[in-house]
């Protein structure tokens, strides 16, 4: 298995833009920002983009959660439905059944625009295309956050999946930008999209991670919120990408 730091293949071979991902074992693996995640405090708009390959779908898989005055929560149900909520489970957008399938890479983008009317605020894309089965989105702004951004752990439930190229914007990115990020199923450079879209405020890449002998330190490529893994050893970065 070839490990990569700073986007350079350990073998010295030809570098591809996206070469590695994080694998979460479903037992005790997770990661968090090193400080409270305040980037979206009092914001009326955001976008979250992530690539995911689920290795277990017997139960719901929690992907990203930002705790605070209003919880921001993305997960995948055992039916393959992507479910995204702000504040409570009453305010959600959900994809069609089987939007996410076991053992396959998928790209998810959730955008929020609190300046729009209630049912226009949430948008959801899977694999480059709009995928919405139900939409009960609400909430006009995100309240102050008092905890870390967390990937892979919610209420004692651990993620069993590969995660890749997590990024957050303070704007609702456009359908054209979503399609450019998806890039026909291959992760693209978010700072240089062919659509000319704005770069994300936060972007965490396994290619930039460094191992300290116990866990991985993951810099925020564009911002101020580095991440540290927990219980994720040297083999938690793998050459498995979309």
Residue, then its C-alpha position, 0 to 999 in steps of 0.5 A: x500500500x502506497x501512502x501519500x503526504x502532500x500529494x506526492x506518491x511514496x513510490x515516486x511515481x506519476x502524481x495524480x491530483x487525487x491519490x488517497x482517501x481516509x478510511x474509517x473502520x466503524x469501530x472507533x475512528x473519527x476526526x475533528x477540527x482542533x478548535x471550535x468550528x466558527x466559519x459558518x457562525x451567523x452565515x445565511x449561506x453555505x455549501x458542503x462537498x464530500x466524496x464518500x464510499x460506504x463500506x457498511x449500510x446496515x445502519x445509518x452512516x453519519x458523515x459530517x456534523x457541526x454542533x452549535x446553536x443549530x446543528x448541521x448534519x449530513x448522513x446516509x440512511x441504510x436505504x441509500x438516502x442522503x439526509x441533510x438537516x439544520x437545527x432538527x430532523x424536522x428541517x431536512x432535504x433528502x435524496x431518492x432511495x439508493x442514491x448511495x450504494x454500498x462499496x461505490x464512490x459517490x459525490x455529495x453536495x448540499x447547499x444552503x441559502x437562507x435568503x430564499x423562501x423556505x422550500x428553496x433554501x436547501x439543494x442537494x446533489x449526488x454525483x453531479x446532479x440534483x437528487x431530491x425526493x423531499x425537501x422541508x428545509x428551513x432556518x434563515x441563518x446559522x447560529x454561533x458554534x460552540x464545538x468542533x466540526x466532526x467527521x465520523x462520530x455522532x452519539x457513539x456511532x462510528x462511520x464505516x466508510x472512505x471519506x475524501x476531499x471534504x470542503x466547505x464554502x460560505x456561499x451556495x455553489x452553482x449547479x455548474x460548479x457542482x458538476x465541475x467538482x464531480x468531474x465525471x466521477x474524478x475529484x477535481x482541484x477545487x481552487x481551479x475549477x474549469x467553471x471558474x467557481x470560487x475556492x472553498x473557505x475550508x478544504x481538507x485533503x488526505x494528500x496533505x496529511x502528516x502522521x505523528x506516530x499515533x494519528x494524522x494531522x490534516x491542514x485546512x488547505x484554504x483556512x484556519x481549521x486543521x483537523x486531527x484524527x482519533x484512533x486512526x493509525x498509519x493504515x487509515x490513509x489508503x490509495x482508494x479514490x474515485 
